[in-house]
């Protein structure tokens, strides 16, 4: 637990000092780092959702259905955030809502 607090504090200080590469530049938009990380996350969530969806029809375990739904909603939410132009535009809020629903199911 202490390690996570130390890492978070160190990372916050590094970000405030400008030692962390920016993810989003206000007025300019997305950076290549942000597009790469979000693209990989969307791809991995999509592949995971498909892998969890394959055994759902034959399985009697309802947990797989809910897990597939959660992972799929989170992936869709990340995909919509990827296309957002600014942090507060409607597409970004739609993505946040999908991620929230995916995590709260």
DRENPA-342606 format. One record per atom (N, C-alpha, C): residue number from 1; residue in three letters; x, y, z. Coordinates in nm, 4 decimals. Layout:
N
PT  lotor  vokol         u         v         w
PT    NUM    ALA         X         Y         Z
...
END
This chain:
105
PT  lotor  vokol         u         v         w
PT      1    UNK    0.0821   -0.1187    0.0000
PT      1    UNK    0.0000    0.0000    0.0000
PT      1    UNK    0.0870    0.1258    0.0000
PT      2    UNK    0.1888    0.1233    0.0824
PT      2    UNK    0.2784    0.2386    0.0907
PT      2    UNK    0.3497    0.2620   -0.0422
PT      3    UNK    0.3817    0.1519   -0.1133
PT      3    UNK    0.4500    0.1654   -0.2417
PT      3    UNK    0.3632    0.2395   -0.3430
PT      4    UNK    0.2321    0.2113   -0.3418
PT      4    UNK    0.1451    0.2783   -0.4380
PT      4    UNK    0.1342    0.4279   -0.4071
PT      5    UNK    0.1315    0.4631   -0.2798
PT      5    UNK    0.1290    0.6057   -0.2440
PT      5    UNK    0.2590    0.6748   -0.2848
PT      6    UNK    0.3694    0.6067   -0.2660
PT      6    UNK    0.4982    0.6642   -0.3047
PT      6    UNK    0.5057    0.6820   -0.4562
PT      7    UNK    0.4624    0.5799   -0.5302
PT      7    UNK    0.4653    0.5901   -0.6759
PT      7    UNK    0.3742    0.7018   -0.7257
PT      8    UNK    0.2537    0.7102   -0.6691
PT      8    UNK    0.1596    0.8140   -0.7100
PT      8    UNK    0.2156    0.9530   -0.6802
PT      9    UNK    0.2747    0.9691   -0.5641
PT      9    UNK    0.3341    1.0984   -0.5279
PT      9    UNK    0.4498    1.1330   -0.6204
PT     10    UNK    0.5362    1.0347   -0.6473
PT     10    UNK    0.6488    1.0581   -0.7373
PT     10    UNK    0.6008    1.0933   -0.8771
PT     11    UNK    0.5010    1.0204   -0.9270
PT     11    UNK    0.4500    1.0450   -1.0621
PT     11    UNK    0.3826    1.1815   -1.0710
PT     12    UNK    0.3085    1.2200   -0.9671
PT     12    UNK    0.2446    1.3516   -0.9659
PT     12    UNK    0.3492    1.4629   -0.9676
PT     13    UNK    0.4540    1.4479   -0.8899
PT     13    UNK    0.5604    1.5491   -0.8888
PT     13    UNK    0.6316    1.5547   -1.0239
PT     14    UNK    0.6570    1.4388   -1.0836
PT     14    UNK    0.7213    1.4352   -1.2148
PT     14    UNK    0.6336    1.5019   -1.3202
PT     15    UNK    0.5019    1.4814   -1.3130
PT     15    UNK    0.4107    1.5437   -1.4092
PT     15    UNK    0.4081    1.6950   -1.3902
PT     16    UNK    0.4082    1.7411   -1.2646
PT     16    UNK    0.4076    1.8851   -1.2385
PT     16    UNK    0.5368    1.9515   -1.2832
PT     17    UNK    0.6468    1.8790   -1.2795
PT     17    UNK    0.7762    1.9328   -1.3217
PT     17    UNK    0.7975    1.9220   -1.4732
PT     18    UNK    0.7042    1.8581   -1.5440
PT     18    UNK    0.7154    1.8462   -1.6893
PT     18    UNK    0.8038    1.7318   -1.7339
PT     19    UNK    0.8310    1.6360   -1.6470
PT     19    UNK    0.9173    1.5236   -1.6818
PT     19    UNK    0.8403    1.4086   -1.7455
PT     20    UNK    0.7072    1.4149   -1.7443
PT     20    UNK    0.6226    1.3115   -1.8038
PT     20    UNK    0.5717    1.3638   -1.9378
PT     21    UNK    0.5806    1.2836   -2.0443
PT     21    UNK    0.5311    1.3322   -2.1732
PT     21    UNK    0.3804    1.3574   -2.1677
PT     22    UNK    0.3334    1.4637   -2.2325
PT     22    UNK    0.1903    1.4964   -2.2268
PT     22    UNK    0.1059    1.3970   -2.3066
PT     23    UNK   -0.0150    1.3721   -2.2533
PT     23    UNK   -0.1113    1.2863   -2.3206
PT     23    UNK   -0.2024    1.3689   -2.4100
PT     24    UNK   -0.2378    1.4854   -2.3620
PT     24    UNK   -0.3314    1.5732   -2.4324
PT     24    UNK   -0.2836    1.7160   -2.4131
PT     25    UNK   -0.2735    1.7912   -2.5227
PT     25    UNK   -0.2302    1.9303   -2.5160
PT     25    UNK   -0.3510    2.0184   -2.5436
PT     26    UNK   -0.3954    2.0983   -2.4445
PT     26    UNK   -0.5124    2.1850   -2.4664
PT     26    UNK   -0.4876    2.2816   -2.5831
PT     27    UNK   -0.5869    2.2918   -2.6689
PT     27    UNK   -0.5769    2.3793   -2.7848
PT     27    UNK   -0.5168    2.3105   -2.9064
PT     28    UNK   -0.4408    2.2053   -2.8856
PT     28    UNK   -0.3794    2.1317   -2.9965
PT     28    UNK   -0.4482    1.9973   -3.0160
PT     29    UNK   -0.4681    1.9244   -2.9075
PT     29    UNK   -0.5382    1.7965   -2.9160
PT     29    UNK   -0.4545    1.6806   -2.8676
PT     30    UNK   -0.4833    1.5642   -2.9241
PT     30    UNK   -0.4203    1.4399   -2.8821
PT     30    UNK   -0.2742    1.4351   -2.9240
PT     31    UNK   -0.1961    1.3634   -2.8445
PT     31    UNK   -0.0578    1.3375   -2.8824
PT     31    UNK   -0.0480    1.1945   -2.9352
PT     32    UNK    0.0628    1.1654   -2.9992
PT     32    UNK    0.0836    1.0311   -3.0530
PT     32    UNK    0.0851    0.9278   -2.9409
PT     33    UNK    0.1403    0.9638   -2.8262
PT     33    UNK    0.1423    0.8727   -2.7126
PT     33    UNK    0.0003    0.8363   -2.6685
PT     34    UNK   -0.0878    0.9347   -2.6599
PT     34    UNK   -0.2264    0.9095   -2.6186
PT     34    UNK   -0.2986    0.8215   -2.7198
PT     35    UNK   -0.2810    0.8514   -2.8482
PT     35    UNK   -0.3475    0.7713   -2.9508
PT     35    UNK   -0.2971    0.6272   -2.9497
PT     36    UNK   -0.1675    0.6079   -2.9257
PT     36    UNK   -0.1112    0.4734   -2.9215
PT     36    UNK   -0.1641    0.3952   -2.8014
PT     37    UNK   -0.1613    0.4577   -2.6838
PT     37    UNK   -0.2069    0.3900   -2.5624
PT     37    UNK   -0.3561    0.3577   -2.5710
PT     38    UNK   -0.4377    0.4543   -2.6140
PT     38    UNK   -0.5814    0.4291   -2.6257
PT     38    UNK   -0.6126    0.3253   -2.7325
PT     39    UNK   -0.5414    0.3312   -2.8448
PT     39    UNK   -0.5633    0.2325   -2.9506
PT     39    UNK   -0.5307    0.0916   -2.9047
PT     40    UNK   -0.4195    0.0760   -2.8327
PT     40    UNK   -0.3848   -0.0551   -2.7793
PT     40    UNK   -0.4857   -0.1020   -2.6754
PT     41    UNK   -0.5305   -0.0111   -2.5896
PT     41    UNK   -0.6285   -0.0482   -2.4874
PT     41    UNK   -0.7599   -0.0922   -2.5512
PT     42    UNK   -0.8076   -0.0181   -2.6516
PT     42    UNK   -0.9323   -0.0546   -2.7204
PT     42    UNK   -0.9167   -0.1904   -2.7873
PT     43    UNK   -0.8037   -0.2131   -2.8520
PT     43    UNK   -0.7800   -0.3409   -2.9185
PT     43    UNK   -0.7785   -0.4560   -2.8185
PT     44    UNK   -0.7070   -0.4382   -2.7078
PT     44    UNK   -0.6976   -0.5452   -2.6085
PT     44    UNK   -0.8317   -0.5710   -2.5397
PT     45    UNK   -0.9091   -0.4648   -2.5112
PT     45    UNK   -1.0414   -0.4858   -2.4536
PT     45    UNK   -1.1326   -0.5563   -2.5537
PT     46    UNK   -1.1225   -0.5220   -2.6817
PT     46    UNK   -1.2041   -0.5881   -2.7836
PT     46    UNK   -1.1705   -0.7355   -2.7979
PT     47    UNK   -1.0416   -0.7679   -2.8015
PT     47    UNK   -0.9996   -0.9078   -2.8111
PT     47    UNK   -1.0446   -0.9840   -2.6869
PT     48    UNK   -1.0293   -0.9232   -2.5693
PT     48    UNK   -1.0722   -0.9887   -2.4454
PT     48    UNK   -1.2221   -1.0141   -2.4458
PT     49    UNK   -1.2998   -0.9159   -2.4907
PT     49    UNK   -1.4450   -0.9332   -2.4954
PT     49    UNK   -1.4822   -1.0478   -2.5896
PT     50    UNK   -1.4163   -1.0560   -2.7039
PT     50    UNK   -1.4452   -1.1655   -2.7973
PT     50    UNK   -1.4073   -1.3011   -2.7384
PT     51    UNK   -1.2955   -1.3066   -2.6671
PT     51    UNK   -1.2551   -1.4332   -2.6058
PT     51    UNK   -1.3520   -1.4762   -2.4958
PT     52    UNK   -1.4043   -1.3793   -2.4208
PT     52    UNK   -1.5024   -1.4129   -2.3181
PT     52    UNK   -1.6384   -1.4450   -2.3790
PT     53    UNK   -1.6686   -1.3913   -2.4978
PT     53    UNK   -1.7987   -1.4133   -2.5602
PT     53    UNK   -1.8089   -1.5511   -2.6252
PT     54    UNK   -1.6973   -1.6086   -2.6665
PT     54    UNK   -1.7019   -1.7374   -2.7365
PT     54    UNK   -1.7686   -1.8480   -2.6564
PT     55    UNK   -1.7328   -1.8697   -2.5293
PT     55    UNK   -1.7959   -1.9814   -2.4572
PT     55    UNK   -1.9319   -1.9489   -2.3959
PT     56    UNK   -1.9816   -1.8270   -2.4105
PT     56    UNK   -2.1074   -1.7877   -2.3448
PT     56    UNK   -2.2265   -1.8728   -2.3898
PT     57    UNK   -2.2492   -1.8988   -2.5196
PT     57    UNK   -2.3687   -1.9760   -2.5578
PT     57    UNK   -2.3707   -2.1194   -2.5034
PT     58    UNK   -2.2549   -2.1858   -2.4925
PT     58    UNK   -2.2521   -2.3234   -2.4445
PT     58    UNK   -2.2457   -2.3330   -2.2925
PT     59    UNK   -2.2036   -2.2263   -2.2290
PT     59    UNK   -2.1801   -2.2313   -2.0855
PT     59    UNK   -2.3071   -2.2046   -2.0057
PT     60    UNK   -2.3145   -2.2693   -1.8927
PT     60    UNK   -2.4255   -2.2446   -1.8005
PT     60    UNK   -2.3884   -2.1379   -1.6971
PT     61    UNK   -2.2661   -2.0882   -1.7052
PT     61    UNK   -2.2175   -1.9906   -1.6077
PT     61    UNK   -2.2567   -1.8503   -1.6539
PT     62    UNK   -2.3421   -1.7838   -1.5786
PT     62    UNK   -2.3867   -1.6493   -1.6138
PT     62    UNK   -2.2753   -1.5462   -1.5967
PT     63    UNK   -2.1758   -1.5804   -1.5156
PT     63    UNK   -2.0656   -1.4879   -1.4910
PT     63    UNK   -1.9938   -1.4526   -1.6204
PT     64    UNK   -1.9782   -1.5487   -1.7126
PT     64    UNK   -1.9107   -1.5208   -1.8391
PT     64    UNK   -1.9871   -1.4176   -1.9215
PT     65    UNK   -2.1194   -1.4254   -1.9181
PT     65    UNK   -2.2000   -1.3267   -1.9911
PT     65    UNK   -2.1765   -1.1865   -1.9349
PT     66    UNK   -2.1782   -1.1752   -1.8024
PT     66    UNK   -2.1591   -1.0437   -1.7412
PT     66    UNK   -2.0166   -0.9937   -1.7607
PT     67    UNK   -1.9209   -1.0836   -1.7564
PT     67    UNK   -1.7831   -1.0433   -1.7795
PT     67    UNK   -1.7642   -0.9945   -1.9226
PT     68    UNK   -1.8235   -1.0654   -2.0177
PT     68    UNK   -1.8190   -1.0216   -2.1579
PT     68    UNK   -1.8819   -0.8832   -2.1732
PT     69    UNK   -1.9963   -0.8606   -2.1067
PT     69    UNK   -2.0642   -0.7314   -2.1147
PT     69    UNK   -1.9798   -0.6195   -2.0551
PT     70    UNK   -1.9194   -0.6454   -1.9412
PT     70    UNK   -1.8378   -0.5445   -1.8738
PT     70    UNK   -1.7167   -0.5075   -1.9580
PT     71    UNK   -1.6459   -0.6070   -2.0065
PT     71    UNK   -1.5257   -0.5804   -2.0863
PT     71    UNK   -1.5624   -0.5125   -2.2179
PT     72    UNK   -1.6719   -0.5546   -2.2795
PT     72    UNK   -1.7164   -0.4920   -2.4040
PT     72    UNK   -1.7573   -0.3468   -2.3863
PT     73    UNK   -1.8335   -0.3178   -2.2801
PT     73    UNK   -1.8742   -0.1789   -2.2544
PT     73    UNK   -1.7553   -0.0895   -2.2260
PT     74    UNK   -1.6592   -0.1408   -2.1513
PT     74    UNK   -1.5402   -0.0620   -2.1225
PT     74    UNK   -1.4624   -0.0351   -2.2513
PT     75    UNK   -1.4528   -0.1329   -2.3384
PT     75    UNK   -1.3850   -0.1133   -2.4667
PT     75    UNK   -1.4565   -0.0129   -2.5561
PT     76    UNK   -1.5894   -0.0193   -2.5587
PT     76    UNK   -1.6668    0.0775   -2.6377
PT     76    UNK   -1.6493    0.2182   -2.5799
PT     77    UNK   -1.6483    0.2280   -2.4487
PT     77    UNK   -1.6271    0.3580   -2.3848
PT     77    UNK   -1.4908    0.4154   -2.4182
PT     78    UNK   -1.3880    0.3321   -2.4150
PT     78    UNK   -1.2541    0.3792   -2.4519
PT     78    UNK   -1.2483    0.4193   -2.5983
PT     79    UNK   -1.3172    0.3455   -2.6842
PT     79    UNK   -1.3181    0.3804   -2.8269
PT     79    UNK   -1.3827    0.5160   -2.8490
PT     80    UNK   -1.4913    0.5470   -2.7741
PT     80    UNK   -1.5526    0.6785   -2.7932
PT     80    UNK   -1.4670    0.7897   -2.7372
PT     81    UNK   -1.3941    0.7633   -2.6296
PT     81    UNK   -1.3026    0.8655   -2.5761
PT     81    UNK   -1.1910    0.8919   -2.6763
PT     82    UNK   -1.1519    0.7890   -2.7502
PT     82    UNK   -1.0463    0.8036   -2.8512
PT     82    UNK   -1.0830    0.9075   -2.9564
PT     83    UNK   -1.2117    0.9167   -2.9902
PT     83    UNK   -1.2543    1.0092   -3.0945
PT     83    UNK   -1.2950    1.1464   -3.0429
PT     84    UNK   -1.2852    1.1686   -2.9132
PT     84    UNK   -1.3205    1.2983   -2.8569
PT     84    UNK   -1.2200    1.4054   -2.8953
PT     85    UNK   -1.2700    1.5255   -2.9216
PT     85    UNK   -1.1830    1.6359   -2.9603
PT     85    UNK   -1.1314    1.7150   -2.8409
PT     86    UNK   -1.2137    1.7273   -2.7390
PT     86    UNK   -1.1781    1.8039   -2.6200
PT     86    UNK   -1.2239    1.7254   -2.4975
PT     87    UNK   -1.1639    1.7504   -2.3813
PT     87    UNK   -1.2007    1.6725   -2.2623
PT     87    UNK   -1.3474    1.6811   -2.2221
PT     88    UNK   -1.4208    1.7857   -2.2569
PT     88    UNK   -1.5589    1.7977   -2.2126
PT     88    UNK   -1.6637    1.7865   -2.3218
PT     89    UNK   -1.6280    1.7426   -2.4422
PT     89    UNK   -1.7281    1.7372   -2.5488
PT     89    UNK   -1.8205    1.6160   -2.5300
PT     90    UNK   -1.9353    1.6145   -2.6000
PT     90    UNK   -2.0347    1.5086   -2.5802
PT     90    UNK   -1.9831    1.3674   -2.6090
PT     91    UNK   -1.8931    1.3518   -2.7042
PT     91    UNK   -1.8403    1.2193   -2.7338
PT     91    UNK   -1.7586    1.1670   -2.6154
PT     92    UNK   -1.6806    1.2540   -2.5538
PT     92    UNK   -1.6029    1.2134   -2.4367
PT     92    UNK   -1.6943    1.1729   -2.3216
PT     93    UNK   -1.8025    1.2484   -2.3028
PT     93    UNK   -1.8956    1.2141   -2.1952
PT     93    UNK   -1.9693    1.0845   -2.2243
PT     94    UNK   -1.9988    1.0578   -2.3509
PT     94    UNK   -2.0608    0.9312   -2.3880
PT     94    UNK   -1.9674    0.8150   -2.3556
PT     95    UNK   -1.8400    0.8321   -2.3868
PT     95    UNK   -1.7416    0.7297   -2.3539
PT     95    UNK   -1.7277    0.7081   -2.2049
PT     96    UNK   -1.7269    0.8165   -2.1292
PT     96    UNK   -1.7175    0.8041   -1.9836
PT     96    UNK   -1.8394    0.7326   -1.9276
PT     97    UNK   -1.9573    0.7635   -1.9831
PT     97    UNK   -2.0786    0.6978   -1.9369
PT     97    UNK   -2.0742    0.5481   -1.9659
PT     98    UNK   -2.0277    0.5106   -2.0852
PT     98    UNK   -2.0174    0.3677   -2.1204
PT     98    UNK   -1.9185    0.2973   -2.0288
PT     99    UNK   -1.8047    0.3615   -1.9998
PT     99    UNK   -1.7086    0.2998   -1.9090
PT     99    UNK   -1.7661    0.2867   -1.7687
PT    100    UNK   -1.8390    0.3878   -1.7235
PT    100    UNK   -1.9013    0.3817   -1.5917
PT    100    UNK   -2.0027    0.2680   -1.5851
PT    101    UNK   -2.0847    0.2555   -1.6896
PT    101    UNK   -2.1840    0.1469   -1.6910
PT    101    UNK   -2.1155    0.0101   -1.6948
PT    102    UNK   -2.0065   -0.0001   -1.7705
PT    102    UNK   -1.9348   -0.1255   -1.7766
PT    102    UNK   -1.8741   -0.1643   -1.6426
PT    103    UNK   -1.8285   -0.0665   -1.5683
PT    103    UNK   -1.7671   -0.0957   -1.4389
PT    103    UNK   -1.8701   -0.1135   -1.3285
PT    104    UNK   -1.9903   -0.0615   -1.3463
PT    104    UNK   -2.0874   -0.0690   -1.2379
PT    104    UNK   -2.1833   -0.1868   -1.2508
PT    105    UNK   -2.1749   -0.2602   -1.3607
PT    105    UNK   -2.2666   -0.3737   -1.3806
PT    105    UNK   -2.2397   -0.4810   -1.2789
END
